[in-house]
Amino acid sequence: MTTESPARAGTLAEQQAAVVRALVAGAQPPPGFDADDLAATARGLLHKRADEVKRRFPRLAHAAGPDFSARYMEWARTRPKTTTAEDAVAFADDLGLPSPRSKAAWLHRWGMRRSDRSARPATR
């Protein structure tokens, strides 16, 4: 059981939310945090997101070109992650790549691996 007052806990929750926003949504680092350290961690998280999309949707990564990782990371820098599949759909839409209407067609077009099909993207 914690001995912190509700006001102090609220402040802690707000501080934690500010750190998360700095890491995954491109917000400014909160006071007391090293900007370079947060930036390095944020880049690592962006690399991880790009690698996950590339692994699960290899044809999408190929269609985006040889600079897929850099393009994806720039795109994702100010967009908090939802799901890998939804990120892939939104990234493809932003690039103007064809977006099949059905989930099955989308998965087929962009090469989602059969083992990953439980996390299907929302189609628009």
CYANA upper distance limits for C-alpha pairs under 8 A (distance plus 0.5 A):
  4 GLU  CA      8 ARG  CA      6.62
  4 GLU  CA      9 ALA  CA      6.74
  5 SER  CA      9 ALA  CA      6.74
  6 PRO  CA     10 GLY  CA      6.57
  7 ALA  CA     11 THR  CA      6.81
  8 ARG  CA     12 LEU  CA      6.73
  9 ALA  CA     13 ALA  CA      6.63
 10 GLY  CA     14 GLU  CA      6.62
 11 THR  CA     15 GLN  CA      6.63
 12 LEU  CA     16 GLN  CA      6.62
 13 ALA  CA     17 ALA  CA      6.63
 14 GLU  CA     18 ALA  CA      6.71
 15 GLN  CA     19 VAL  CA      6.86
 15 GLN  CA     30 PRO  CA      7.85
 16 GLN  CA     20 VAL  CA      6.80
 17 ALA  CA     21 ARG  CA      6.64
 18 ALA  CA     22 ALA  CA      6.71
 18 ALA  CA     27 ALA  CA      8.30
 18 ALA  CA     29 PRO  CA      7.84
 18 ALA  CA     30 PRO  CA      6.56
 19 VAL  CA     23 LEU  CA      6.74
 19 VAL  CA     29 PRO  CA      7.12
 19 VAL  CA     30 PRO  CA      6.91
 20 VAL  CA     24 VAL  CA      6.54
 20 VAL  CA     25 ALA  CA      8.14
 21 ARG  CA     25 ALA  CA      5.39
 21 ARG  CA     26 GLY  CA      7.04
 21 ARG  CA     27 ALA  CA      5.91
 21 ARG  CA     28 GLN  CA      8.47
 22 ALA  CA     26 GLY  CA      5.75
 22 ALA  CA     27 ALA  CA      4.78
 22 ALA  CA     28 GLN  CA      6.05
 22 ALA  CA     29 PRO  CA      5.82
 22 ALA  CA     30 PRO  CA      8.08
 22 ALA  CA     38 LEU  CA      7.72
 22 ALA  CA     42 ALA  CA      8.16
 23 LEU  CA     27 ALA  CA      8.00
 23 LEU  CA     38 LEU  CA      6.92
 23 LEU  CA     39 ALA  CA      7.76
 23 LEU  CA     41 THR  CA      7.39
 23 LEU  CA     42 ALA  CA      5.17
 23 LEU  CA     45 LEU  CA      8.32
 24 VAL  CA     42 ALA  CA      6.86
 24 VAL  CA     45 LEU  CA      8.09
 24 VAL  CA     77 ARG  CA      7.57
 24 VAL  CA     78 THR  CA      7.60
 24 VAL  CA     79 ARG  CA      7.72
 24 VAL  CA     80 PRO  CA      5.90
 24 VAL  CA     81 LYS  CA      7.96
 25 ALA  CA     77 ARG  CA      6.86
 25 ALA  CA     78 THR  CA      4.96
 25 ALA  CA     79 ARG  CA      5.99
 25 ALA  CA     80 PRO  CA      5.64
 26 GLY  CA     77 ARG  CA      6.44
 26 GLY  CA     78 THR  CA      5.36
 26 GLY  CA     79 ARG  CA      8.37
 27 ALA  CA     78 THR  CA      8.42
 29 PRO  CA     33 PHE  CA      6.84
 29 PRO  CA     34 ASP  CA      8.01
 29 PRO  CA     35 ALA  CA      6.36
 29 PRO  CA     38 LEU  CA      7.60
 33 PHE  CA     37 ASP  CA      8.42
 33 PHE  CA     38 LEU  CA      7.91
 34 ASP  CA     38 LEU  CA      6.82
 35 ALA  CA     39 ALA  CA      6.51
 36 ASP  CA     40 ALA  CA      6.65
 37 ASP  CA     41 THR  CA      6.77
 38 LEU  CA     42 ALA  CA      6.51
 39 ALA  CA     43 ARG  CA      6.65
 40 ALA  CA     44 GLY  CA      6.78
 41 THR  CA     45 LEU  CA      6.79
 42 ALA  CA     46 LEU  CA      6.72
 43 ARG  CA     47 HIS  CA      6.65
 44 GLY  CA     48 LYS  CA      6.73
 45 LEU  CA     49 ARG  CA      6.76
 46 LEU  CA     50 ALA  CA      6.66
 46 LEU  CA     73 MET  CA      6.08
 46 LEU  CA     76 ALA  CA      7.57
 46 LEU  CA     77 ARG  CA      7.53
 47 HIS  CA     51 ASP  CA      6.55
 47 HIS  CA     69 SER  CA      7.80
 47 HIS  CA     73 MET  CA      7.34
 48 LYS  CA     52 GLU  CA      6.67
 49 ARG  CA     53 VAL  CA      6.87
 49 ARG  CA     73 MET  CA      8.46
 49 ARG  CA     84 THR  CA      8.02
 50 ALA  CA     54 LYS  CA      6.60
 50 ALA  CA     69 SER  CA      6.19
 50 ALA  CA     72 TYR  CA      6.61
 50 ALA  CA     73 MET  CA      6.94
 51 ASP  CA     55 ARG  CA      6.48
 51 ASP  CA     69 SER  CA      7.99
 52 GLU  CA     56 ARG  CA      6.62
 52 GLU  CA     84 THR  CA      7.55
 53 VAL  CA     57 PHE  CA      6.05
 53 VAL  CA     58 PRO  CA      8.05
 53 VAL  CA     61 ALA  CA      8.03
 53 VAL  CA     84 THR  CA      6.65
 53 VAL  CA     85 ALA  CA      8.11
 53 VAL  CA     87 ASP  CA      8.41
 53 VAL  CA     88 ALA  CA      6.87
 54 LYS  CA     58 PRO  CA      5.52
 54 LYS  CA     60 LEU  CA      7.87
 54 LYS  CA     61 ALA  CA      5.86
 56 ARG  CA    111 GLY  CA      7.69
 56 ARG  CA    112 MET  CA      5.61
 56 ARG  CA    113 ARG  CA      6.46
 56 ARG  CA    116 ASP  CA      7.64
 57 PHE  CA     61 ALA  CA      7.02
 57 PHE  CA     88 ALA  CA      8.16
 57 PHE  CA    110 TRP  CA      5.84
 57 PHE  CA    111 GLY  CA      5.54
 57 PHE  CA    112 MET  CA      5.35
 57 PHE  CA    113 ARG  CA      7.87
 58 PRO  CA     62 HIS  CA      6.70
 58 PRO  CA    110 TRP  CA      7.20
 58 PRO  CA    111 GLY  CA      6.42
 58 PRO  CA    112 MET  CA      7.89
 59 ARG  CA     63 ALA  CA      6.51
 59 ARG  CA    109 ARG  CA      7.79
 59 ARG  CA    110 TRP  CA      5.29
 59 ARG  CA    111 GLY  CA      5.99
 60 LEU  CA     64 ALA  CA      6.66
 60 LEU  CA     88 ALA  CA      8.38
 60 LEU  CA     92 ALA  CA      7.85
 60 LEU  CA    110 TRP  CA      5.45
 60 LEU  CA    111 GLY  CA      7.86
 61 ALA  CA     65 GLY  CA      7.17
 61 ALA  CA     68 PHE  CA      6.24
 62 HIS  CA     66 PRO  CA      7.48
 62 HIS  CA     68 PHE  CA      7.93
 64 ALA  CA     68 PHE  CA      5.91
 64 ALA  CA     95 LEU  CA      8.20
 67 ASP  CA     71 ARG  CA      6.62
 68 PHE  CA     72 TYR  CA      6.33
 69 SER  CA     73 MET  CA      6.46
 70 ALA  CA     74 GLU  CA      6.67
 71 ARG  CA     75 TRP  CA      6.67
 72 TYR  CA     76 ALA  CA      6.47
 72 TYR  CA     91 PHE  CA      7.80
 73 MET  CA     77 ARG  CA      6.29
 75 TRP  CA     79 ARG  CA      7.91
 75 TRP  CA     91 PHE  CA      7.80
 76 ALA  CA     80 PRO  CA      7.70
 76 ALA  CA     81 LYS  CA      8.31
 81 LYS  CA     87 ASP  CA      7.31
 82 THR  CA     86 GLU  CA      6.99
 82 THR  CA     87 ASP  CA      7.13
 83 THR  CA     87 ASP  CA      6.53
 84 THR  CA     88 ALA  CA      6.64
 85 ALA  CA     89 VAL  CA      6.81
 85 ALA  CA    119 ALA  CA      7.23
 85 ALA  CA    120 ARG  CA      6.72
 85 ALA  CA    121 PRO  CA      5.16
 85 ALA  CA    122 ALA  CA      8.28
 86 GLU  CA     90 ALA  CA      6.67
 86 GLU  CA    121 PRO  CA      5.62
 86 GLU  CA    122 ALA  CA      6.83
 87 ASP  CA     91 PHE  CA      6.49
 88 ALA  CA     92 ALA  CA      6.58
 89 VAL  CA     93 ASP  CA      6.66
 89 VAL  CA     99 SER  CA      8.30
 89 VAL  CA    121 PRO  CA      7.41
 89 VAL  CA    122 ALA  CA      8.35
 89 VAL  CA    123 THR  CA      8.17
 90 ALA  CA     94 ASP  CA      6.63
 91 PHE  CA     95 LEU  CA      6.76
 92 ALA  CA     96 GLY  CA      6.77
 92 ALA  CA     97 LEU  CA      5.74
 92 ALA  CA     98 PRO  CA      8.02
 92 ALA  CA     99 SER  CA      7.86
 93 ASP  CA     97 LEU  CA      6.38
 93 ASP  CA     98 PRO  CA      7.92
 93 ASP  CA     99 SER  CA      7.34
 99 SER  CA    106 TRP  CA      7.29
100 PRO  CA    105 ALA  CA      6.15
100 PRO  CA    106 TRP  CA      5.68
100 PRO  CA    109 ARG  CA      8.22
101 ARG  CA    105 ALA  CA      7.43
101 ARG  CA    106 TRP  CA      7.63
101 ARG  CA    123 THR  CA      7.19
101 ARG  CA    124 ARG  CA      7.78
102 SER  CA    106 TRP  CA      6.69
102 SER  CA    123 THR  CA      7.31
103 LYS  CA    107 LEU  CA      6.61
103 LYS  CA    120 ARG  CA      7.64
103 LYS  CA    121 PRO  CA      7.41
103 LYS  CA    122 ALA  CA      7.92
103 LYS  CA    123 THR  CA      6.84
104 ALA  CA    108 HIS  CA      6.59
105 ALA  CA    109 ARG  CA      6.46
106 TRP  CA    110 TRP  CA      6.70
107 LEU  CA    111 GLY  CA      6.20
107 LEU  CA    112 MET  CA      5.71
107 LEU  CA    120 ARG  CA      8.44
108 HIS  CA    112 MET  CA      7.34
112 MET  CA    116 ASP  CA      7.10
112 MET  CA    117 ARG  CA      7.36
113 ARG  CA    117 ARG  CA      7.24
